Amino acid sequence: MLHVPAAGGLSDLGVRDLPGLLNPGDVMVFNDTRVIPARLTGKRGDATNRGKPDGGAKVEVTLHQPVDAYTWRVFAKPAKKLNPRDYIVFAPGFAADCIEAGDMGERWLRFNVAGRELIAMLEKHGIMPLPPYIKRSDAGDDTDRSDYQTMFAEKDGAVAAPTAALHFTDDLLAAVRERGVTDHRVTLHVGAGTFLPVRVENTDDHVMHTERAILSAEIAEKLNAARAAGGRIIACGTTSLRTLESAVDENGRFHAYDGNTDLFITPGYRFKGIDALMTNFHLPCSTLFMLVSALAGLDRMQAAYAHAIDNGYRFYSYGDACFIERAEANA
């Protein structure tokens, strides 16, 4: 784990050293979302006459955001094979109508099942939606159903794991608590759109996909009390950070929050809710690298990433962590 302090040099540590970076009275916040097997493969048919799809084109879809009980926004591949008025059959008794097309391969699918029945169908017929740089066969790998979940995963809805928390074990959490640090949960159902690269010159033109975020009134008050007593608020993962920053006011006070967030944090952003972040190393030209650069400063994060590369740190979902303290200029 790379320590990026608010000031001073970088330090090469292990995740087991995390408690030593924390102070009694600090609070760590974890995302309790659970990844669902959101990647499906089906065959296209004609929704007008419900023609049999036996000879239809094969299409892969990845669910990324619910619209209502029956409808999800998905990314289709190849997108040109799935258009409005098509329907797609995934398995006997499990199908969906394509009702709308968007940009960048996005489609709206209305399934023939909803709620727990839809989740059950995904569990039976879907595979885990791993990032494309993790190679798997079309059938997926059953070990990913446990490996790609954090120890905090409870609430179904994410299509990507909040991977910073993959570093945590019962022993590490116990050591954090023994340090006098409390821990709380928020929920952000991570959507695949979070990881889309930024392809515009001006970041104001980048469209962030919305994600459902929840901070309870009870936890908001506990965070306010900890901060009033001098404790730091430390987000485990960028999803926890974005939830907290969506739920805090200009005076740094947290409030209950339950809604969609499309918060896009870039250098120049003034953090109001968090003091430090534990996260993994992110893709270049991504919104997540912009976020950590806003927290620590662009030059500092570029130097940190160069140091990580030179010293053999592993990047991305199953990679190493870094602990980033908010830059003094952002305090």
Phi, psi and omega in degrees: 000130179267125177266122177247093184286167179298328177209153180099187187278169178280151179230135176267117183230178169254160178301330178297343179275358184307313182305329179290345177269355184255158179244146173306135183098346175292163177231131172256137183241127183244151177268125183261020177293154179240134181284133176260153178288081195269002181258123184234150173237131180217183177240139186278144171226189181256117183293337183294313183246007180052040178302145181299135183271012185308320181259011182284167181293143176279130182226136174256135177233146174238114178296140177222345177200127177285144175257313172210191186302325184258340192248136176230146166278136183225161167257126183255146179215121351285133185297328183294347180272357183223115185223163177308142184084357169273157166230161187224130181255125181262327181193164176306124181082005182226107185210172180207150172265138171275117187250347181199150177242141177237194180275163173056037176080011182277140177224157174254122179246134173253112184279163179270002175224163183215167173061225183296330179293322177294316178300320179297320178295320177296317179299326183277321190245347183269169172236162183293136185275069181292153175302152185296340180280354172260112188274130176221161173287169179300334181277352181075189181224121184300334180294336179295337181295335174255321184294330184262031173233142175277166178292347181264358188294122181223324191252115182300139173156343182274152173244013171205146182279145169283085200291342178301326183281353175297340180286345187275141173233171176301320182294318180293318179296321177297320180293323177297316180294322178297336178287351183094020181258132175267164179222143181224169183242141166235173178231126166225116180281101189295129177257155181298335181296338178303328189260004178294139179291156176274120186247012181248153179289321181256119183297340176297339182269354180280132180260117176275133173287142180282153178222147180283128181231142183221128170231121183285158178298323180297314180290323178303315181292324178293322177294318178298319180294319179296318180294319179297331179273003177097006180280153176268150175258119185241119180272131170265101180098150181292335179289319174298318179301313183293327175295313181297317181289338176281340187251008183248146179268181184296340181266007178082017179259133181276148177226158175302141182216133176209098182179188180274144175231139173234032182301124182242108186261121180232164178309134186108344178292140178260112180287135182242341188249336187233155181247339180203163185218132167256126185208171173268179176273137191250165178297145173294157178059030179247159177296332182287325175292325175298321181297310182292331176290327175293325183286316187250346186104138185298313181300318182294319180288325176296320177294321179295318180292322177297319177297317180298317179296315181296334185253015170076023175294147176270139184256166168077202197302316181256025184265198183276170184251165167223150179245113189247122175268142181300132181300145180304326180293342182258003183281000000 
